[in-house]
Amino acid sequence: MITRKAGNYYTSKSRRLLKQMDQFLSLLKKHLVEKYGEARAASIRQETLTEYEKIIPALPDIGGKENPLIQNLIQSASALALYRVLKSRPRFAGAPLRGVHKMIRRAELVEAPRTLRQAQGAR
């Protein structure tokens, strides 16, 4: 594992990571609006971006772009931010993790561009 000084790799990329997270949340918007309505969905989006911004500096250094698994860590951090925000919502109480996973999968398979779905092995 590559070890770097405290100047966190992710912090230096935080603007780009937040933009990617916002795009990810755009894929989920339809599903969030269905469950919570327009106003709450907008609130969830903002809270999730804020939570993700808090998570970024805490991500462990696994080698930056030299590590081919970096996207897995970043995607997991995105899901964690959404999970933390949704777990307190009544409609996710009881099974928040399953609900987040289901919402993400549905958005990826339905809302993502076809080329992205094909690259991930979906049709």
N, C-alpha and C positions, 0 to 999 in steps of 0.2 A: 504494500500500500504506500502511496506517495503521501508524505506529510508536509504540510505547508505551515507557514507562520499564521498567526491569528487573522490576517487579512483574508477572510473567508471567500472562497471561490464563488459561492452562491450570492453573497452580498454584492459582489462586483457585477453580478448578472441580474440583480433583483428587478430592475426595470423591465428587462426582457422576460423574466420569469412571470412577473405580474401581468404582462401583456398576454402571455400564453395562457395564464390562468383565466383571464377575462374571456379569451376566446373559448376556452373549455366550458366556462359557465354559460356562454352564449348557446352552446350546444344543449345545455340542460334547461335553458329558459322555458321552453314549451312545457316540459315536465314539471318544473317548479310552479309555473303559473297554474297548471291543471290541479296541483295539490293544494297550493296556498293562495292563489289569486295574484294579480299583477303587483299590488303594493308590497305584499309579503315576499314575493319572489325577488323584487328589487332590493328589499332589505336583506334577504338571505345572500344575494350576490355581493352586496357591499360588505356585509359581515364576514363572508368567506374570504374576500380579497384582503380584508384587514387581518384575519386570522392567518392566512397564508403568508402575509408580510411578516408576521411574528415568527413563523416557523422557519423561514428562509435562513436566518443567521444561525439557527440551531442545527441545521443539517450537517451530518458528519462529512468530512472530506474523504471521498473515496477515489480521488485521483482526477477529478474534473473531467474534461472532454477526452482525456486519454483512456478513461474507463468506459467500455461499451455499455455498461449497465447503469450509467448515470441517469438515463431517462426513466428507468424503473424507480429510482429513488425520488426523482422529481415528481413523477406521477403519483407515487405513494403519498408524498407530502401534500399534493393537491387534494387527493381523496381524504386525507386526514383533516385538512382544513374544513372541507365540506362536512365531514362527519361531525366534527366538533360543533359546528354551527347548527346542524340539523338535529343532533341528539336531544336537544332541549325542546324541540317542537313536538306538540302533541301527536301529530299524525305519524311521527317516527318513533314515538315512545314504545318500547318493548322490543323492537327489531330494527334499530337505526342502521346498523352495519349492513344488514341484508338489503334494507331500503336504499341506501346509498349505492351499493353495488348494482342493484337492479336498475336504478335510475341511470347510472353511468353506462352500463352495458346497453340499455335501450337507446340512449342518446348516441353512443358510438355506432350502433348498428343502423339507426334510422336517420340521424341528423348529419353524421359525418359525410364528407364527400366520398363518392363511390371509390375513387382511387385510393383513399386512405383505408376504407373498409377492405378493399382487395389486398392491400399491403399487409393488413392485419389478419388476413385469412378468412374474412367474412365475405358474404355475397350481398 
